[in-house]
Amino acid sequence: MNFSTNVSGFTFPTDNYGGSNPTITKNTSPITGFSTTLANATPLIRSVKSSGNSDFFLLSSSPTTISPNYEIYRSTDSLASASVLPQIPAEYNSPITNAEQLQSANGKLNYSWSIYGPIGIGSLPIYLTRFTKDDGNWEDVPRLIKIR
């Protein structure tokens, strides 16, 4: 990532970078569309998830957690361009505390979390997950994960 007035993403040439002090030069063209609005907050790439032909980049302005200031970018063209995904819908969601709550499978991203629900004699966790659709938007309704 390039930190200046705006933050852009760059790729690096594939090469053998052996030795104790290699010189790595970024490619001259930034990834089109990879320009975060978290620039004033010094964003960090917290996680990269890939599957199928999709690469997902999780950026956050917090060094210890993901929420509340985060962005997720998706590239489907080998990092020639990227687009920001919409924020994860908030109903039933708890804050993203760990990048491992986001996983990629079959070219889609999924976000898993738990909530606690009453069962009459206390409460037990209920596990939910929400997937992106083919167009990169989040599914309208989270899915219940059945634990046996």
Backbone as a chain_set.jsonl record, in Angstrom:
{"seq": "MNFSTNVSGFTFPTDNYGGSNPTITKNTSPITGFSTTLANATPLIRSVKSSGNSDFFLLSSSPTTISPNYEIYRSTDSLASASVLPQIPAEYNSPITNAEQLQSANGKLNYSWSIYGPIGIGSLPIYLTRFTKDDGNWEDVPRLIKIR", "coords": {"N": [[0.848, -1.172, 0.0], [0.44, 2.233, -0.695], [1.216, 5.048, 1.082], [0.144, 8.19, 1.038], [-1.377, 11.197, 0.176], [-3.665, 9.875, -0.538], [-4.523, 6.418, -0.212], [-3.272, 3.733, -1.958], [-3.241, 0.561, -3.653], [-0.602, -1.577, -4.665], [0.99, -3.971, -6.803], [3.645, -6.441, -6.885], [6.482, -7.431, -8.82], [6.794, -10.838, -9.902], [9.379, -12.715, -8.736], [12.572, -14.051, -7.767], [13.442, -13.405, -4.624], [15.81, -13.759, -3.056], [18.402, -13.86, -0.532], [19.773, -11.771, 2.115], [19.098, -9.096, 2.135], [17.08, -8.107, 0.164], [16.105, -6.175, -2.743], [13.049, -4.886, -3.432], [10.922, -3.822, -5.815], [8.016, -2.004, -6.427], [5.361, -2.536, -8.824], [4.643, -0.217, -11.462], [2.027, 0.667, -11.97], [-0.861, 1.333, -10.057], [-3.302, -0.787, -8.374], [-6.28, -0.628, -9.96], [-9.057, 1.07, -8.658], [-8.541, 0.386, -6.047], [-8.487, 2.195, -3.595], [-8.533, 3.436, -0.639], [-10.883, 4.773, 1.735], [-10.074, 4.961, 4.249], [-7.79, 6.363, 4.611], [-6.906, 8.543, 6.276], [-6.764, 7.285, 8.671], [-4.636, 5.563, 8.814], [-4.633, 2.82, 7.445], [-4.502, -0.78, 7.792], [-3.578, -3.78, 6.187], [-5.326, -6.421, 7.08], [-5.992, -9.007, 6.463], [-5.856, -11.402, 3.807], [-7.836, -13.12, 1.626], [-8.464, -15.797, -0.557], [-10.086, -17.505, -3.206], [-11.258, -19.611, -5.82], [-11.65, -17.478, -8.545], [-11.421, -15.144, -7.125], [-10.098, -12.599, -5.056], [-9.851, -11.338, -1.829], [-9.457, -8.512, 0.248], [-8.982, -7.439, 3.443], [-9.153, -4.506, 5.114], [-8.32, -2.458, 7.882], [-8.569, 0.147, 10.3], [-7.794, -0.218, 12.85], [-5.377, -1.517, 15.093], [-5.859, -3.71, 16.714], [-8.393, -4.875, 16.49], [-11.055, -5.487, 14.114], [-13.52, -4.165, 13.492], [-14.678, -0.833, 14.306], [-14.067, 0.454, 11.93], [-13.571, -0.508, 8.86], [-12.758, -1.886, 5.624], [-13.561, -3.913, 2.828], [-12.115, -5.261, 0.026], [-12.53, -6.546, -3.287], [-11.135, -8.486, -5.843], [-11.423, -9.741, -9.06], [-9.91, -10.197, -11.244], [-7.201, -11.003, -11.275], [-5.846, -9.047, -9.744], [-5.741, -6.758, -11.329], [-7.695, -4.887, -11.066], [-9.853, -3.653, -8.429], [-12.7, -3.679, -6.268], [-14.651, -2.076, -3.757], [-16.413, -3.799, -1.245], [-19.817, -3.678, -0.08], [-20.568, -2.579, 3.303], [-20.873, -5.055, 5.863], [-24.131, -6.115, 6.512], [-25.834, -4.882, 9.408], [-27.785, -6.034, 11.158], [-28.281, -8.425, 13.681], [-25.55, -8.759, 13.857], [-22.378, -9.021, 15.444], [-19.519, -7.102, 16.425], [-16.709, -7.349, 14.203], [-14.164, -9.09, 15.386], [-11.979, -10.608, 14.824], [-9.965, -11.467, 12.122], [-10.269, -14.004, 11.151], [-12.923, -14.575, 11.21], [-13.863, -14.082, 8.76], [-13.95, -15.824, 5.779], [-13.022, -17.402, 2.674], [-14.548, -19.146, 0.056], [-15.202, -20.992, -2.863], [-15.047, -18.704, -4.479], [-16.443, -16.778, -3.117], [-17.076, -14.669, -0.253], [-17.413, -15.258, 3.2], [-18.893, -14.422, 6.316], [-18.765, -15.168, 9.668], [-20.355, -15.431, 12.851], [-21.427, -15.28, 16.305], [-24.399, -15.174, 18.286], [-26.234, -14.787, 21.339], [-28.989, -16.621, 22.437], [-32.09, -16.895, 24.211], [-33.118, -19.912, 25.856], [-35.015, -20.703, 27.588], [-34.041, -21.784, 29.991], [-31.775, -20.416, 30.345], [-29.137, -19.256, 28.282], [-27.839, -19.977, 25.064], [-25.205, -20.08, 22.603], [-25.901, -18.974, 19.288], [-25.041, -19.704, 16.066], [-24.201, -17.928, 13.201], [-23.919, -17.215, 9.679], [-22.99, -15.195, 6.91], [-23.019, -14.782, 3.446], [-21.322, -13.533, 0.507], [-22.852, -12.614, -2.582], [-22.749, -13.539, -6.096], [-22.324, -11.079, -7.352], [-20.903, -9.635, -5.516], [-22.252, -8.297, -3.511], [-23.733, -8.548, -0.221], [-25.6, -11.369, 0.989], [-29.135, -11.164, 1.645], [-30.212, -12.215, 4.008], [-28.883, -13.686, 6.948], [-27.456, -16.992, 7.391], [-28.312, -19.774, 9.403], [-26.084, -21.66, 11.297], [-25.911, -24.975, 11.84], [-25.051, -26.763, 14.639], [-23.906, -29.855, 15.642]], "CA": [[0.0, 0.0, 0.0], [1.178, 3.48, -0.789], [0.663, 6.052, 1.985], [0.371, 9.591, 0.694], [-2.659, 11.849, 0.444], [-4.63, 8.784, -0.588], [-3.873, 5.124, -0.067], [-3.505, 2.887, -3.128], [-2.597, -0.742, -3.597], [0.29, -1.917, -5.765], [1.5, -5.339, -6.828], [5.086, -6.543, -7.025], [6.814, -8.435, -9.831], [7.15, -12.175, -9.457], [10.814, -12.881, -8.897], [13.23, -14.718, -6.664], [13.987, -12.361, -3.773], [16.692, -14.395, -2.097], [19.416, -13.023, 0.103], [19.377, -11.185, 3.394], [18.688, -7.71, 1.988], [16.63, -7.973, -1.227], [15.447, -4.947, -3.187], [11.761, -5.219, -4.052], [10.358, -2.617, -6.414], [6.606, -2.184, -6.782], [4.975, -2.257, -10.198], [4.374, 1.214, -11.607], [0.593, 0.979, -11.991], [-1.611, 0.854, -8.887], [-4.49, -1.596, -8.629], [-7.395, 0.268, -10.245], [-10.186, 0.947, -7.745], [-8.081, 0.093, -4.688], [-8.152, 3.485, -3.008], [-9.336, 3.36, 0.567], [-11.319, 5.973, 2.428], [-9.481, 4.897, 5.589], [-6.456, 6.949, 4.477], [-6.522, 9.351, 7.428], [-6.683, 6.438, 9.854], [-3.519, 4.644, 8.611], [-5.189, 1.47, 7.345], [-3.651, -1.953, 7.788], [-4.151, -4.968, 5.559], [-5.452, -7.377, 8.174], [-6.13, -10.37, 5.972], [-6.104, -11.617, 2.381], [-8.51, -14.407, 1.431], [-8.61, -16.077, -1.981], [-10.636, -18.776, -3.668], [-11.758, -19.46, -7.187], [-10.959, -16.363, -9.207], [-11.637, -13.955, -6.301], [-9.18, -12.252, -3.979], [-10.481, -10.4, -0.913], [-8.514, -7.813, 1.113], [-9.635, -6.829, 4.6], [-8.402, -3.385, 5.658], [-8.883, -1.919, 9.11], [-7.765, 1.222, 10.884], [-7.473, -0.594, 14.225], [-4.334, -2.543, 15.168], [-6.22, -4.821, 17.592], [-9.662, -5.468, 16.104], [-11.405, -5.113, 12.75], [-14.574, -3.157, 13.555], [-15.789, -0.467, 13.442], [-13.619, 1.063, 10.671], [-12.95, -1.499, 7.987], [-13.207, -1.993, 4.236], [-13.215, -5.173, 2.188], [-11.996, -5.117, -1.418], [-12.571, -7.801, -4.042], [-10.592, -8.475, -7.194], [-11.739, -10.969, -9.819], [-9.126, -10.165, -12.488], [-5.785, -11.164, -10.934], [-5.367, -7.806, -9.153], [-5.696, -5.607, -12.236], [-8.607, -3.902, -10.47], [-10.537, -4.103, -7.212], [-13.847, -2.845, -5.884], [-14.957, -2.194, -2.337], [-17.689, -4.454, -0.958], [-20.624, -2.943, 0.889], [-20.399, -2.993, 4.689], [-21.689, -6.199, 6.251], [-25.36, -5.627, 7.158], [-25.639, -4.845, 10.856], [-28.724, -6.753, 12.017], [-27.772, -9.645, 14.315], [-24.09, -8.864, 13.811], [-21.511, -8.518, 16.495], [-18.352, -6.528, 15.76], [-15.689, -8.275, 13.71], [-13.034, -8.989, 16.301], [-10.894, -11.44, 14.357], [-10.009, -11.627, 10.664], [-10.648, -15.377, 10.83], [-14.378, -14.64, 11.062], [-14.087, -13.972, 7.324], [-13.308, -16.886, 5.019], [-13.396, -17.42, 1.266], [-14.737, -20.463, -0.56], [-15.923, -20.955, -4.135], [-15.053, -17.353, -5.019], [-17.294, -15.903, -2.307], [-16.603, -14.4, 1.091], [-18.44, -15.456, 4.225], [-18.635, -13.836, 7.629], [-19.434, -15.978, 10.687], [-20.368, -14.859, 14.194], [-22.408, -15.91, 17.18], [-25.215, -14.359, 19.188], [-26.787, -15.638, 22.377], [-30.435, -16.6, 22.459], [-32.679, -17.583, 25.361], [-33.702, -21.24, 25.605], [-35.93, -20.998, 28.674], [-33.314, -22.017, 31.251], [-30.494, -19.722, 30.197], [-28.922, -18.897, 26.887], [-26.789, -20.698, 24.344], [-24.838, -19.344, 21.397], [-26.476, -19.303, 17.984], [-23.998, -19.384, 15.103], [-24.737, -17.442, 11.933], [-22.951, -16.83, 8.649], [-23.546, -14.421, 5.801], [-22.179, -14.947, 2.267], [-21.489, -12.6, -0.601], [-23.442, -13.168, -3.794], [-21.826, -13.477, -7.234], [-22.024, -9.689, -7.704], [-20.12, -9.026, -4.456], [-23.106, -7.803, -2.432], [-24.016, -9.539, 0.817], [-26.938, -11.958, 0.991], [-30.075, -10.382, 2.428], [-30.508, -12.821, 5.304], [-27.844, -14.61, 7.372], [-27.808, -18.411, 7.507], [-28.065, -20.404, 10.691], [-25.155, -22.777, 11.234], [-26.361, -26.005, 12.776], [-23.951, -27.449, 15.337], [-24.39, -31.132, 16.209]], "C": [[0.888, 1.227, 0.0], [0.507, 4.525, 0.089], [1.088, 7.432, 1.524], [-0.938, 10.296, 1.015], [-3.814, 10.863, 0.31], [-3.851, 7.471, -0.572], [-4.258, 4.255, -1.254], [-2.789, 1.562, -2.926], [-1.759, -0.983, -4.837], [0.641, -3.395, -5.68], [3.013, -5.287, -7.004], [5.391, -7.611, -8.058], [7.146, -9.782, -9.202], [8.628, -12.369, -9.746], [11.333, -13.69, -7.721], [13.918, -13.635, -5.838], [14.851, -12.966, -2.669], [17.692, -13.419, -1.513], [18.884, -12.359, 1.355], [18.86, -9.759, 3.263], [18.18, -7.457, 0.562], [16.029, -6.589, -1.498], [14.179, -5.351, -3.926], [11.145, -3.916, -4.532], [8.922, -2.888, -6.826], [6.397, -1.924, -8.263], [4.526, -0.805, -10.287], [2.898, 1.565, -11.565], [-0.093, 0.462, -10.732], [-2.775, -0.035, -9.319], [-5.665, -0.641, -8.795], [-8.536, 0.008, -9.261], [-9.807, 0.661, -6.306], [-7.571, 1.396, -4.089], [-9.051, 3.678, -1.802], [-9.723, 4.728, 1.119], [-10.793, 5.989, 3.857], [-8.11, 5.578, 5.629], [-6.021, 7.748, 5.688], [-6.332, 8.523, 8.684], [-5.533, 5.429, 9.777], [-4.001, 3.196, 8.543], [-4.122, 0.381, 7.308], [-4.338, -3.043, 6.985], [-4.147, -6.035, 6.632], [-5.508, -8.814, 7.692], [-6.32, -10.35, 4.458], [-6.687, -13.015, 2.27], [-8.709, -14.6, -0.069], [-9.248, -17.429, -2.19], [-11.228, -18.549, -5.045], [-10.956, -18.381, -7.887], [-11.099, -15.065, -8.41], [-10.581, -13.822, -5.21], [-9.85, -11.172, -3.142], [-9.42, -9.825, 0.021], [-9.295, -7.125, 2.216], [-8.708, -5.764, 5.163], [-9.098, -2.88, 6.905], [-7.975, -0.808, 9.617], [-7.377, 0.921, 12.33], [-6.386, -1.667, 14.245], [-4.74, -3.773, 15.982], [-7.53, -5.509, 17.243], [-9.979, -5.029, 14.677], [-12.427, -3.972, 12.758], [-14.131, -2.006, 14.443], [-15.346, 0.074, 12.083], [-12.87, 0.05, 9.823], [-13.491, -1.341, 6.575], [-12.757, -3.351, 3.715], [-13.222, -4.932, 0.685], [-12.003, -6.493, -2.06], [-11.982, -7.567, -5.42], [-10.925, -9.81, -7.847], [-10.937, -11.051, -11.115], [-7.618, -10.167, -12.21], [-5.129, -9.854, -10.518], [-5.144, -6.674, -10.147], [-6.591, -4.5, -11.702], [-9.248, -4.509, -9.229], [-11.713, -3.17, -6.962], [-14.162, -3.109, -4.418], [-16.316, -2.867, -2.181], [-18.5, -3.563, -0.029], [-20.326, -3.44, 2.308], [-21.297, -4.197, 4.973], [-22.944, -5.672, 6.941], [-25.312, -5.833, 8.668], [-26.612, -5.684, 11.673], [-28.14, -8.105, 12.434], [-26.256, -9.722, 14.388], [-23.453, -8.377, 15.098], [-20.295, -7.938, 15.773], [-17.378, -7.618, 15.293], [-14.466, -8.095, 14.603], [-11.795, -9.702, 15.774], [-11.042, -11.631, 12.852], [-10.423, -13.039, 10.256], [-12.164, -15.57, 10.789], [-14.777, -14.517, 9.595], [-13.283, -15.047, 6.614], [-13.788, -16.825, 3.577], [-13.476, -18.86, 0.781], [-15.559, -20.28, -1.826], [-16.053, -19.544, -4.696], [-15.918, -16.365, -4.258], [-16.673, -15.733, -0.932], [-17.731, -14.7, 2.057], [-17.948, -14.927, 5.553], [-19.438, -14.624, 8.649], [-19.302, -15.316, 12.051], [-21.401, -15.581, 15.03], [-23.163, -14.843, 17.952], [-25.756, -15.317, 20.241], [-28.298, -15.485, 22.401], [-30.982, -17.362, 23.643], [-33.268, -18.937, 24.961], [-34.646, -21.647, 26.726], [-35.238, -21.2, 30.006], [-31.955, -21.334, 31.23], [-30.348, -19.266, 28.764], [-27.751, -19.695, 26.328], [-26.424, -19.896, 23.105], [-25.58, -19.883, 20.173], [-25.452, -18.832, 16.965], [-24.632, -19.054, 13.759], [-23.596, -17.192, 10.962], [-23.686, -16.09, 7.548], [-22.538, -14.507, 4.652], [-22.352, -13.77, 1.312], [-22.155, -13.353, -1.745], [-22.414, -13.033, -4.925], [-21.425, -12.049, -7.584], [-21.229, -8.964, -6.614], [-20.942, -8.419, -3.338], [-23.369, -8.923, -1.437], [-25.421, -10.089, 0.654], [-27.834, -11.173, 1.938], [-30.274, -10.908, 3.841], [-29.357, -13.765, 5.689], [-28.365, -16.043, 7.47], [-27.469, -18.913, 8.904], [-27.113, -21.571, 10.48], [-25.599, -23.788, 12.281], [-25.146, -26.734, 13.334], [-24.538, -28.732, 15.948], [-23.484, -31.6, 17.293]], "O": [[1.951, 1.247, 0.62], [-0.657, 4.858, -0.135], [2.261, 7.794, 1.614], [-1.549, 10.008, 2.044], [-4.834, 11.01, 0.982], [-2.661, 7.438, -0.885], [-5.444, 4.063, -1.526], [-1.854, 1.457, -2.132], [-2.167, -0.628, -5.943], [0.591, -3.993, -4.605], [3.587, -4.224, -7.24], [4.655, -8.591, -8.173], [7.708, -9.851, -8.109], [9.072, -12.202, -10.883], [10.589, -13.975, -6.782], [14.874, -13.014, -6.303], [14.633, -12.704, -1.487], [17.802, -12.279, -1.966], [17.682, -12.384, 1.62], [18.238, -9.252, 4.196], [18.783, -6.676, -0.174], [15.515, -5.931, -0.594], [14.232, -6.07, -4.924], [10.88, -3.014, -3.737], [8.639, -3.883, -7.494], [7.158, -1.183, -8.885], [4.079, -0.229, -9.295], [2.55, 2.673, -11.156], [0.066, -0.704, -10.371], [-3.178, -0.031, -10.482], [-6.008, 0.082, -7.86], [-8.934, -1.138, -9.055], [-10.668, 0.691, -5.426], [-6.369, 1.661, -4.081], [-10.216, 4.047, -1.948], [-8.985, 5.704, 0.985], [-11.045, 6.94, 4.596], [-7.353, 5.388, 6.581], [-4.865, 7.645, 6.099], [-5.787, 9.02, 9.67], [-5.466, 4.521, 10.606], [-3.798, 2.43, 9.486], [-2.999, 0.597, 6.853], [-5.553, -3.216, 7.089], [-3.086, -6.502, 7.047], [-5.123, -9.734, 8.414], [-6.874, -9.401, 3.902], [-6.102, -13.981, 2.761], [-9.083, -13.66, -0.771], [-8.988, -18.378, -1.45], [-11.642, -17.442, -5.39], [-9.727, -18.373, -7.828], [-10.913, -13.985, -8.971], [-10.222, -14.79, -4.539], [-10.363, -10.194, -3.686], [-8.577, -10.563, 0.531], [-10.177, -6.311, 1.941], [-7.612, -6.069, 5.633], [-10.327, -2.874, 6.977], [-6.765, -0.825, 9.389], [-6.698, 1.727, 12.965], [-6.468, -2.634, 13.487], [-4.038, -4.783, 15.948], [-7.751, -6.641, 17.673], [-9.215, -4.258, 14.095], [-12.225, -2.944, 12.113], [-13.255, -2.209, 15.284], [-16.163, 0.15, 11.166], [-11.688, -0.213, 10.041], [-14.544, -0.741, 6.361], [-11.712, -3.869, 4.108], [-14.214, -4.457, 0.131], [-11.551, -7.475, -1.471], [-12.29, -6.575, -6.081], [-10.732, -10.871, -7.254], [-11.238, -11.869, -11.984], [-6.861, -9.425, -12.834], [-3.989, -9.58, -10.893], [-4.428, -5.722, -9.839], [-6.29, -3.317, -11.862], [-9.193, -5.719, -9.01], [-11.713, -2.018, -7.394], [-13.966, -4.213, -3.909], [-17.26, -2.542, -2.9], [-17.931, -2.777, 0.729], [-19.887, -4.575, 2.496], [-22.367, -4.33, 4.378], [-22.84, -4.864, 7.863], [-24.804, -6.848, 9.146], [-26.287, -6.025, 12.81], [-27.574, -8.828, 11.614], [-25.727, -10.685, 14.944], [-23.932, -7.445, 15.744], [-20.068, -8.264, 14.608], [-17.253, -8.669, 15.921], [-13.813, -7.052, 14.567], [-10.683, -9.43, 16.228], [-12.135, -11.925, 12.368], [-10.879, -13.247, 9.132], [-12.638, -16.628, 10.374], [-15.915, -14.819, 9.235], [-12.076, -15.168, 6.823], [-14.843, -16.259, 3.294], [-12.598, -19.679, 1.053], [-16.507, -19.495, -1.849], [-17.062, -19.219, -5.322], [-16.106, -15.233, -4.704], [-15.853, -16.544, -0.499], [-18.892, -14.422, 1.756], [-16.759, -14.976, 5.87], [-20.656, -14.742, 8.521], [-18.274, -14.718, 12.368], [-22.163, -16.401, 14.518], [-22.645, -13.762, 18.232], [-25.735, -16.532, 20.045], [-28.824, -14.372, 22.387], [-30.406, -18.372, 24.047], [-33.837, -19.089, 23.88], [-35.039, -22.811, 26.811], [-35.78, -20.83, 31.047], [-31.083, -21.662, 32.034], [-31.334, -18.929, 28.108], [-26.807, -20.035, 27.04], [-27.237, -19.118, 22.607], [-25.843, -21.079, 20.053], [-25.037, -17.674, 16.999], [-25.478, -19.789, 13.249], [-22.453, -16.983, 11.367], [-24.865, -16.337, 7.295], [-21.339, -14.325, 4.863], [-23.385, -13.1, 1.307], [-22.035, -14.573, -1.857], [-21.336, -12.475, -4.723], [-20.313, -11.82, -8.06], [-20.912, -7.785, -6.776], [-20.384, -8.055, -2.303], [-23.243, -10.102, -1.768], [-26.33, -9.374, 0.233], [-27.36, -10.588, 2.912], [-30.482, -10.128, 4.77], [-28.902, -14.553, 4.86], [-29.566, -16.271, 7.612], [-26.465, -18.519, 9.498], [-27.318, -22.383, 9.578], [-25.652, -23.479, 13.471], [-24.32, -27.255, 12.585], [-25.533, -28.692, 16.671], [-23.724, -32.651, 17.887]]}, "num_chains": 1, "name": "protein.A"}
